[in-house]
Amino acid sequence: MYGENASPNTESPPSVPAPGALLADTSRGDRVGEFRGVAGPYWSLRPVGGGREWEVEPRYVRPALLMEQLRARTARLNARSRGEVL
């Protein structure tokens, strides 16, 4: 029969986080980004300090650790104090 040897996909897709949630992209060396929304099968993330959005598959995303969140927010505040446009 068709698909007889195929294993069913028992892994449920991760739930979509709230906009603005800080997430780590494990496919890019745990780069931290702010969740912006869903774009087809991908999630859009944006650097916390501003910058260009990137897309990532949800399976490569995890909630950012507290230390990663602190580092990202500190970088944003430092950029703002230098007068950079965010």
WOTAGI-V243371 format. One record per helix or strand. SS is the DSSP state (A for helix, B for strand). FROM is the first residue (numbers start at 1). TO is the last residue. If there is no record, write none. Layout:
ss: (SS/SS)
from: (FROM/FROM)
to: (TO/TO)
This chain:
ss: (B/A/B/B/B/A/B/A)
from: (22/26/31/42/54/58/61/66)
to: (25/28/39/46/57/60/63/81)
